[in-house]
């Protein structure tokens, strides 16, 4: 277990274990009243029970809409082999415990030693992030880049694309639309359902998708912001869909409005 990167609002950690072992990884605030090392067996069982409860909720949600097959607990909720995990939504200048332990998925019991790495997030983000944005076909491709123009593969960001017709009727100015998108991003993050993504390279054909069926002649707004203990560099882009052959590229200079760091 090795912490690769720590910032104000996220941590990157790699885990390596025997290929035949399932294991659980997670992160929790380091508090005196909840010290994992005070009772390691109890802590591991509590974390395992919590993740299993989440698995049952997911399983039930699929059953309600008649979706099958349902993945077993081991493959749905546990790690296997070598894994890199990103923990996002962390509080700046706060100590956390990143933990990992082997699990017997059949008995749903801890089956090994508790490994813990204590980390403290940065007081404020050191990232100076910008975005290159591309629309091609039904996909939005978003590239967070640093000041040298290199893609920040693991920098978390939030993005949402909206049809202009989705906004409330009678809003002739773009300002209500802009603020509506910013509010929507805040809502996503605070509700812990944020569509947080990481930098992607075009060769992987792995862009952020807006999950919209673009309609020819409709205008769309895409709001993008870095998210590292707060919003960094908000951008709003606008395009009008023309058809499947539509392709557009945007840079910082093309954005409709730009907000500075943490504004």
VENJOWO-V340308 format. One record per pair of residues at least 24 apart in sequence whose C-alpha atoms are under 6 Angstrom apart, sorted by the first residue. I is the first residue (numbers start at 1). J is the second residue. If there is no record, write none. Layout:
BEGIN
i=I j=J
i=I j=J
END
This chain:
BEGIN
i=7 j=121
i=7 j=122
i=8 j=92
i=8 j=121
i=8 j=122
i=8 j=124
i=8 j=125
i=8 j=228
i=8 j=229
i=9 j=89
i=9 j=90
i=9 j=91
i=9 j=92
i=9 j=228
i=9 j=229
i=10 j=87
i=10 j=88
i=10 j=90
i=11 j=86
i=11 j=87
i=12 j=85
i=12 j=86
i=13 j=84
i=13 j=85
i=14 j=83
i=14 j=84
i=15 j=82
i=15 j=83
i=16 j=82
i=17 j=81
i=19 j=81
i=22 j=79
i=22 j=80
i=22 j=102
i=22 j=103
i=23 j=78
i=23 j=79
i=23 j=101
i=23 j=102
i=23 j=103
i=24 j=78
i=24 j=79
i=24 j=100
i=24 j=101
i=25 j=99
i=25 j=100
i=26 j=98
i=26 j=99
i=27 j=97
i=27 j=98
i=28 j=96
i=28 j=97
i=29 j=96
i=30 j=95
i=30 j=96
i=30 j=97
i=74 j=105
i=91 j=229
i=92 j=121
i=92 j=122
i=92 j=123
i=92 j=229
i=93 j=121
i=93 j=122
i=93 j=123
i=94 j=120
i=94 j=121
i=95 j=119
i=95 j=120
i=132 j=250
i=132 j=251
i=133 j=249
i=133 j=250
i=134 j=248
i=134 j=249
i=135 j=247
i=135 j=248
i=136 j=247
i=137 j=244
i=139 j=209
i=140 j=208
i=140 j=209
i=141 j=207
i=141 j=208
i=143 j=199
i=144 j=199
i=152 j=199
i=153 j=199
i=153 j=200
i=154 j=198
i=154 j=199
i=155 j=198
i=156 j=197
i=156 j=198
i=156 j=227
i=157 j=196
i=157 j=197
i=157 j=225
i=157 j=226
i=157 j=227
i=158 j=195
i=158 j=196
i=158 j=224
i=158 j=225
i=159 j=223
i=159 j=224
i=160 j=222
i=160 j=223
i=161 j=210
i=161 j=221
i=161 j=222
i=162 j=220
i=162 j=221
i=163 j=220
i=164 j=219
i=164 j=220
i=216 j=241
i=216 j=242
i=216 j=243
i=217 j=241
i=217 j=242
i=231 j=262
i=232 j=261
i=232 j=262
i=233 j=259
i=233 j=260
i=233 j=261
i=234 j=258
i=234 j=259
END
